[in-house]
Amino acid sequence: MSARPDGLTLLADDGTVTTEPLREPLAVTKPAAPLTERVAYAAAHVVPRTAADNTPGAPADLDWDATLAFRHHLWSWGLGVADAMDTAQRNMGLDPAATRELITRSAYEARSVGGRLVVGVNTDDLPDTAASEQEVVDAYVRQLHDAEDAGAGVVLMASRHLARLARSEPDPAATYRRVYAAVLARASAPVVLHWLGEAFDPALAGYFGAGAGATARDGRSGVAAANSRGVAAANSRGAATVLDIMGDAGDRVSGIKMSLLDARAETDLRARLPEGVRMYTGDDHHYVDLIAGDGAHHSDALLGAFAALGPVASAAVQALPDEVAFRELLGPTEALSRHVFSAPVWHYKTGIAFLAWLNGHQPAFTMVGGLHAGRSLPHLSETVRLANACGALEDPPLAAQRWHDLLALAGVAAPATAGRRGSAPDAAHLAGVVA
């Protein structure tokens, strides 16, 4: 463990610098096997090589050692890994070639430790233009077979191409039913469906025939309120399509990941799922209540937030069925997750990679496509504050040192240099902070 600094320096939007105490790390125990009280997957990010050309438009050049070590970190806490589902990078820097290699490598590593793994199957190897229905089906099936050949479980991700195609058709719901039926008929094992709201990706507006306005069109304004009649009606239409697809598919669908940031829509659909079909919450704003459940039903988890919360999330799920202990551990993390997944939501992975760096899981604060620039320094400061408050800093002194080095790189005085205006930071500490 690193030497403990005097305090944690924080930076406000107006440039004000404050300091607060650094809390002790949580005392949590690793499980001996994958978690059983809930099936819990963490949607893991990828780590680029520090010396790679991590600029917008450049092909992904990954640090495979760090990328795969992070997955082993998650497996060691009993969590499953949801890979190649990084929606904040997959359409913004993680190209199809890197995605295929990631799936192959992760599947091999999962087998080596008996870790749970599902991977995303999409249509993103098609050009970013209009595609015919058959082209969409063929693209899905190509990736489906690649994933199955690697030995990975499959999540059939929401497709930008299918969303565009369906919006151009007189009966969008029928288009979704035909495409999913054709793809699922080619699956050799049950798959998980994926309903991602437009707060995460505006190109997915009206998915499953939900219609415009199912979530906020402008990611900077946040998501639409769950009690909006228009939102509820739109999500109800989408849910009807999902249930029709499941009815058509029978036992070829094992679950659905729902990421609308609308807890009411999730609980409504969850109560109507066919027997044996799991609801995996992807709601990074309301996951505590959804995982705890309502007595009759609960959600399992497939969350980006859990990639940043491995030890805490593991301890909380291990605590079940003691709901009080579960909430005491996981409840405080929801404020951090809401901040990391604040609008524009599609930049959430910047916070995930930032926390991975703070916690020592990657050598530098970098992302493919230069996406580490997706959040401001004050936003990251609030991320640090909330992570410290909820116990998400695995080695608090190391995290504080790295954070203070980043502040120093930006010309903000950390505790060691407070009051010494113009002091030069230690170059050795700053090496590799941002590459």
C-alpha positions in Angstrom: 0.0 0.0 0.0 1.2 3.5 -0.8 2.2 6.1 1.8 -0.9 7.9 3.0 -1.2 11.6 1.9 -2.4 14.3 4.2 -5.8 14.5 2.5 -7.7 14.3 -0.7 -7.6 17.5 -2.8 -10.8 18.3 -4.8 -11.4 20.8 -7.6 -14.8 22.6 -8.0 -16.2 24.0 -11.3 -15.2 27.5 -10.2 -11.6 26.5 -9.6 -11.9 26.3 -5.8 -9.6 23.8 -4.2 -10.7 22.0 -1.0 -9.4 19.0 1.0 -11.2 16.2 2.7 -10.0 13.1 4.6 -9.1 10.0 2.8 -11.1 7.1 4.2 -9.8 3.6 4.9 -10.4 0.9 2.3 -13.3 -1.5 2.9 -12.5 -4.8 4.5 -14.0 -7.3 2.1 -13.4 -11.0 1.4 -13.1 -12.6 -2.0 -15.5 -15.5 -2.6 -14.2 -19.0 -3.4 -16.4 -19.3 -6.5 -18.6 -17.3 -8.7 -21.5 -15.4 -6.9 -24.7 -17.4 -6.6 -27.3 -15.1 -4.8 -27.4 -13.1 -8.0 -25.8 -13.6 -11.4 -23.7 -10.4 -11.7 -21.7 -9.4 -14.7 -19.4 -6.4 -14.9 -19.2 -4.8 -18.4 -15.4 -4.4 -18.6 -13.5 -1.8 -20.6 -10.3 -2.2 -22.7 -6.9 -0.7 -21.9 -4.9 0.7 -24.8 -1.1 0.6 -25.0 0.3 3.7 -23.4 2.5 4.4 -26.4 -0.3 3.7 -29.0 -1.9 6.2 -31.3 -5.0 6.6 -29.1 -6.5 9.4 -31.2 -10.0 9.7 -32.7 -10.3 7.4 -35.7 -7.2 5.3 -35.0 -7.6 1.5 -34.8 -7.6 0.2 -31.3 -4.1 -0.9 -30.2 -4.6 -2.6 -26.9 -2.4 -3.4 -23.9 -3.5 -7.1 -23.7 -1.8 -7.8 -20.4 -3.6 -5.0 -18.6 -6.9 -5.6 -20.4 -7.0 -9.3 -19.5 -5.6 -8.7 -16.0 -8.6 -6.5 -15.3 -10.9 -9.3 -16.3 -9.1 -11.6 -13.9 -9.6 -9.0 -11.2 -13.3 -9.1 -11.7 -13.5 -12.9 -11.9 -11.5 -13.1 -8.6 -14.3 -11.3 -6.9 -16.9 -13.8 -8.2 -18.3 -11.5 -10.8 -18.9 -12.5 -14.4 -17.4 -10.4 -17.2 -19.6 -9.0 -20.0 -17.1 -8.3 -22.8 -17.2 -6.5 -26.0 -20.3 -4.8 -24.7 -18.5 -1.5 -24.1 -21.1 0.6 -25.8 -19.2 3.8 -24.9 -16.2 2.5 -26.8 -17.4 -0.1 -29.3 -18.9 2.5 -31.6 -16.3 5.1 -30.7 -12.9 3.5 -31.1 -13.1 -0.3 -30.5 -13.0 -1.5 -34.1 -14.4 -4.9 -35.3 -10.9 -6.5 -35.6 -10.0 -5.6 -32.0 -13.5 -6.7 -30.9 -13.0 -10.2 -32.4 -9.6 -10.6 -30.8 -10.9 -9.4 -27.5 -13.7 -12.0 -27.5 -11.2 -14.8 -28.4 -8.7 -13.8 -25.8 -11.3 -13.3 -23.0 -13.0 -16.6 -23.7 -9.7 -18.4 -23.3 -8.9 -16.6 -20.1 -12.4 -17.3 -18.7 -12.0 -21.0 -19.3 -8.6 -20.9 -17.5 -10.3 -19.8 -14.2 -13.9 -21.0 -14.6 -15.1 -17.5 -14.8 -18.5 -16.5 -16.2 -18.3 -14.7 -19.6 -20.8 -13.3 -22.0 -19.9 -11.2 -25.1 -21.7 -8.7 -27.2 -22.8 -9.6 -30.8 -23.7 -6.6 -33.0 -23.7 -5.4 -36.6 -20.9 -2.9 -36.2 -18.7 -4.5 -38.9 -21.1 -3.1 -41.5 -20.5 0.4 -42.9 -22.2 3.2 -41.0 -24.8 3.6 -43.7 -28.3 2.2 -44.4 -28.4 -1.7 -44.5 -31.0 -4.1 -45.8 -32.8 -6.5 -43.6 -30.8 -9.4 -44.9 -27.5 -7.5 -44.4 -28.4 -6.9 -40.8 -29.3 -10.5 -40.2 -26.0 -11.7 -41.9 -23.9 -9.3 -39.9 -25.5 -10.5 -36.6 -25.0 -14.1 -37.6 -21.3 -13.6 -38.5 -20.6 -12.2 -35.1 -22.8 -14.8 -33.4 -20.9 -17.6 -34.9 -17.5 -16.0 -34.1 -18.6 -15.7 -30.4 -19.9 -19.3 -30.3 -16.7 -20.6 -31.9 -14.7 -18.9 -29.2 -16.8 -20.6 -26.6 -18.5 -17.5 -25.2 -22.0 -16.8 -24.1 -23.9 -14.3 -26.3 -25.7 -11.0 -25.7 -27.5 -10.0 -28.8 -26.8 -6.2 -28.6 -29.0 -3.4 -29.9 -28.0 -2.6 -33.4 -27.8 0.9 -34.9 -28.4 -0.6 -38.3 -31.5 -2.4 -37.2 -32.8 0.7 -35.5 -32.3 2.8 -38.6 -34.0 0.1 -40.8 -37.0 -0.3 -38.5 -37.6 3.5 -38.3 -37.9 3.5 -42.1 -40.5 0.7 -42.1 -44.3 1.2 -41.7 -44.4 -1.5 -39.0 -41.1 -1.2 -36.9 -42.2 -3.9 -34.4 -42.7 -6.4 -37.2 -39.2 -5.6 -38.6 -37.6 -6.3 -35.2 -39.5 -9.6 -34.9 -38.4 -10.8 -38.3 -34.7 -9.9 -37.8 -34.5 -11.4 -34.3 -36.3 -14.6 -35.4 -33.9 -15.1 -38.2 -30.8 -14.5 -36.0 -32.1 -16.6 -33.1 -32.8 -19.5 -35.4 -29.1 -19.6 -36.1 -28.0 -19.6 -32.4 -26.6 -22.9 -31.0 -27.3 -21.9 -27.4 -29.7 -19.6 -25.6 -28.8 -15.9 -25.8 -29.5 -12.7 -23.8 -31.3 -9.9 -25.6 -30.2 -6.3 -25.1 -32.4 -3.2 -24.9 -30.3 0.0 -24.7 -31.9 3.3 -24.4 -31.1 6.4 -26.4 -29.6 8.1 -23.4 -26.6 5.7 -24.0 -26.8 6.0 -27.8 -29.1 8.4 -29.6 -28.9 6.3 -32.7 -31.0 3.7 -30.9 -34.1 5.9 -30.5 -37.3 4.0 -30.5 -35.7 0.5 -30.3 -38.0 -2.5 -30.4 -40.6 -0.2 -31.9 -40.9 1.9 -28.7 -41.3 5.1 -30.7 -39.6 8.4 -30.3 -39.2 9.8 -26.8 -38.8 6.5 -24.9 -35.7 8.2 -23.4 -34.3 11.7 -23.6 -33.2 12.7 -27.1 -30.5 15.0 -25.7 -28.1 13.2 -23.5 -27.0 16.4 -21.9 -30.5 17.0 -20.5 -30.6 13.6 -18.8 -33.2 10.8 -19.2 -36.9 11.3 -19.3 -38.8 10.9 -16.1 -40.3 7.5 -15.6 -43.7 8.9 -14.7 -44.1 10.6 -18.1 -47.1 9.2 -19.8 -45.4 9.4 -23.2 -42.3 7.6 -22.0 -44.4 4.9 -20.3 -46.5 4.3 -23.4 -43.4 4.1 -25.6 -41.6 1.7 -23.3 -44.8 -0.4 -23.1 -44.8 -0.7 -26.9 -41.2 -1.8 -26.9 -41.9 -4.3 -24.1 -44.7 -5.8 -26.2 -42.2 -6.4 -29.0 -39.7 -7.9 -26.7 -42.3 -10.4 -25.3 -43.4 -11.2 -28.9 -39.7 -11.9 -29.8 -39.3 -14.2 -26.7 -42.6 -15.9 -27.5 -41.4 -16.6 -31.1 -38.0 -17.8 -29.9 -39.0 -20.1 -27.0 -36.0 -21.4 -25.1 -33.5 -19.7 -27.4 -33.7 -16.6 -25.2 -32.3 -16.9 -21.6 -32.6 -13.3 -20.5 -32.6 -9.6 -21.4 -30.3 -6.8 -20.3 -32.4 -3.6 -19.9 -30.6 -0.3 -19.9 -33.3 2.4 -20.2 -32.4 4.1 -16.9 -36.1 3.7 -16.2 -36.7 1.4 -13.2 -40.5 1.3 -13.7 -40.1 0.1 -17.2 -37.7 -2.6 -16.0 -39.9 -3.9 -13.2 -43.0 -3.9 -15.4 -41.3 -6.1 -18.1 -39.6 -8.2 -15.4 -42.9 -9.2 -14.0 -44.1 -10.4 -17.5 -41.0 -12.4 -18.6 -41.6 -16.0 -19.5 -40.6 -18.5 -16.8 -36.9 -19.1 -16.6 -35.9 -15.9 -18.5 -33.7 -13.6 -16.4 -33.8 -9.8 -16.2 -30.3 -8.4 -16.1 -30.4 -4.8 -15.0 -28.3 -2.4 -16.9 -29.7 0.5 -15.0 -26.7 2.3 -13.6 -28.9 4.8 -11.7 -31.3 2.4 -9.8 -29.6 -0.9 -9.6 -29.7 -1.3 -5.8 -33.5 -1.6 -5.6 -33.7 -3.6 -8.8 -31.2 -6.2 -7.6 -32.7 -6.3 -4.1 -36.1 -7.0 -5.7 -39.7 -6.5 -4.6 -40.4 -9.9 -3.0 -41.8 -11.5 -6.0 -39.1 -10.7 -8.6 -35.5 -9.4 -8.7 -33.1 -8.4 -11.3 -29.7 -10.0 -11.9 -27.0 -7.6 -13.0 -25.1 -6.7 -16.2 -23.6 -3.3 -15.3 -20.9 -1.0 -16.4 -20.9 0.4 -12.9 -19.8 -3.0 -11.5 -16.5 -2.7 -13.4 -15.6 0.1 -11.1 -17.1 -1.5 -8.0 -15.7 -5.0 -8.1 -14.9 -5.6 -4.4 -17.9 -3.6 -3.1 -20.4 -5.2 -5.5 -19.0 -8.7 -4.7 -19.3 -8.1 -0.9 -22.9 -6.8 -1.3 -24.1 -9.7 -3.4 -22.3 -12.1 -1.0 -24.3 -10.5 1.9 -27.7 -11.5 0.3 -30.2 -12.6 1.4 -29.5 -10.2 4.2 -31.0 -7.1 2.5 -29.9 -4.7 5.2 -26.3 -5.6 4.8 -26.6 -5.6 1.0 -28.0 -2.1 1.0 -25.4 -0.8 3.6 -22.6 -1.9 1.2 -24.1 -1.2 -2.2 -26.4 1.7 -1.4 -23.7 4.4 -1.1 -22.2 3.4 -4.5 -25.3 4.5 -6.4 -24.4 8.2 -6.0 -21.0 7.5 -7.6 -22.6 5.5 -10.4 -25.2 8.2 -11.1 -22.4 10.7 -11.4 -20.3 8.5 -13.7 -23.3 7.8 -15.8 -24.5 11.4 -15.9 -25.3 13.2 -19.1 -24.0 12.9 -21.7 -24.3 9.2 -20.7 -22.2 7.9 -23.6 -19.1 9.3 -21.9 -19.6 7.1 -18.8 -16.6 4.8 -19.7 -14.3 7.8 -19.1 -15.1 7.5 -15.4 -14.7 3.7 -15.4 -11.3 3.9 -17.0 -10.3 6.7 -14.6 -11.3 4.6 -11.6 -9.4 1.6 -13.0 -6.3 3.8 -13.3 -6.7 5.2 -9.8 -7.1 1.6 -8.4 -3.9 0.5 -10.1 -5.5 -1.7 -12.9 -3.9 0.2 -15.8 -0.6 2.1 -16.2 -2.0 5.4 -17.5 -5.3 7.2 -17.8 -5.9 6.5 -21.4 -8.7 5.2 -23.6 -9.0 4.1 -27.2 -10.1 6.9 -29.5 -8.8 9.6 -27.0 -12.0 9.2 -25.0 -10.2 9.9 -21.7 -10.9 13.5 -22.6 -14.6 12.9 -22.4 -15.0 14.4 -18.9 -13.8 17.6 -17.3 -11.3 17.8 -14.4 -14.0 19.0 -11.9 -16.2 16.1 -13.1 -13.4 13.7 -12.3 -12.8 15.4 -9.0 -16.4 14.6 -8.0 -15.8 11.0 -9.2 -12.9 10.8 -6.8 -14.9 12.3 -3.9 -17.8 9.9 -4.4 -15.5 6.9 -4.8 -13.7 7.8 -1.6 -17.1 8.2 0.2 -18.5 4.8 -0.8 -15.3 2.7 -0.5 -14.7 2.2 -4.2 -11.0 3.2 -3.9 -9.2 -0.2 -3.4 -5.9 1.4 -2.3 -6.8 4.9 -1.2 -3.3 6.3 -0.9 -2.4 5.1 -4.4 -5.6 6.6 -5.8 -4.9 9.9 -4.0 -1.3 10.0 -5.3 -2.4 9.4 -8.9 -5.2 11.9 -8.6 -2.9 14.5 -7.1 -0.4 13.9 -9.9 -3.1 14.5 -12.5 -4.1 17.7 -10.8 -0.4 18.8 -10.7 -0.2 18.1 -14.4 -3.1 20.5 -14.9 -1.4 23.1 -12.7 -3.6 22.5 -9.6 -1.7 22.4 -6.3 -2.1 19.2 -4.4 -1.6 19.1 -0.6 2.2 18.6 -0.8 2.5 21.9 -2.8 -0.4 23.9 -1.4 0.5 27.5 -1.0 3.6 27.2 -3.2 2.3 28.8 -6.3 4.3 27.8 -9.4 5.9 24.8 -7.7 7.1 22.2 -10.2 5.6 18.8 -9.7 7.8 15.7 -9.4 8.3 14.5 -13.0 8.8 10.9 -11.8 5.3 10.9 -10.3 3.8 12.3 -13.4 5.2 9.8 -15.9 2.4 8.0 -17.5 -0.4 9.9 -15.8 -2.0 10.7 -19.2 -0.6 9.3 -22.3 
